[in-house]
Amino acid sequence: MNESNKVSRAVYIVPVIYVLGMYMMPVLFWIICNMQEATESFDAGWIMVMPIVLGLVNLAVVLILGKRISRVQLLICTRIIKYALIPFYVIGGFCIIVALLLMLTPVVVMIFVGPTVAIVLSVIGWLGLLGAAPFAIAYIVRACSEGVQGKVLSVFAGIFQFFFTGIQSFLGSLLFRVFR
């Protein structure tokens, strides 16, 4: 492909904004909830759609600039998102475990609150994972079409994009080296 047709390194700003947005989501939710206590005019519910909006931005960038982004750039964008979100998912998993453990306390209302909090955090985490998938799926498709990765491995990698986070990227690169 012609080098002048390639996208510059500015494409890396999109995954960085995605990661910053995911980390800012709980902070903004906390700030707006505190402002809501002072005045009743704020609504914090719109913060929960942030992963969806950021994911749609990722999808738009991949669809609009798809052919001009190189395979290596797609891989770097995927790694930026996956590796930078590992602490986000570790902290979220810890919060889910704490919520489920609080369910075992003698406070009766926690039997209902603990699982509800765990489900809400799980949905937010999965939406964040879904929003991160466009760069990874574009990389998988490009690697398969260029013959770098086999079709069976590409199908499995595409499916696993919706179930795993940073560990999947590490295992995928390890499998790539082994089966290459």
C-alpha positions, 0 to 999 in steps of 0.5 A: 500500500502507498505510504502516503495513504497511511494514517499518521501516529495521531490515530493513537490519540483515540485509544488514549482518550478511550482509556482516559474516559474509562478511568474518568467515568467513576470519578465523574460519577462520584463528582456528579453524585456529590453535586447532586446532593447539593442541588437537585438539578444534576443527573448522574445517569448519563455517565453510564453511557460513556463506554458506549459513546467512547466505543462508538467513537472507536468504531467510527474511527476504525470504519472511516480510516480502516483501510488507511490504518496499518496492521501494526498501528491497529495492534498498537492501538489494541495494546494501548487499550488492553494493557492500560485497562488492566488496572481498571478491570482488576479494581472493578473485579475487586469491587465486585468481590467486595460487593458479593462478600457484603452480601454475606453480612447480617444486614438483610438489605445487603442480600439484594444490594450486593448482587445488584452492585456486582451485576451493574459493575459487570455490565459496565466492565463488559460495555468497556470491553465491547467499546475496546473491541473495534481496534482489536477486531480490525487488527484480527481481520487485517492480520487474517487477510494479510496471511499473518494469522490463520483463519481458525486462530482469527475466529477464536481471537475474535470471539475471545475479544468479548470475554477477556481483557489484557491477559487475552492480548498477552496470550494471543501474542504468545500463541502467534509466536508459537503457531507462526 
